[in-house]
Amino acid sequence: MPIVQVHLLEGRSTEQKKMLVSEMTASICLALEVRPEQVRIILSEISHGDYAVGGELFSEKKS
C-alpha cells in the first residue's frame, strides 16, 4: 500500500486538491501496479508564516 505525503503552502482550493490527488493516484497506480483503493495520500498544508526561503519567512517575502 503506497502512502504519499505532500506538503503544500496553504491557499489551494478544494477543487485543486481533488484534481491533485486524482492525478497522483492515477500515476501511482500505473507506476506501481496497484489499485486506487490501495493508495493513501496525505496533504499537509503549511501556513506562509511557517515556511522560509533564503532566511526570510514566506509571509514577509516581497514580490
Order of alpha helices (4+ residues) and beta strands (2+ residues): beta-alpha-beta-beta-beta
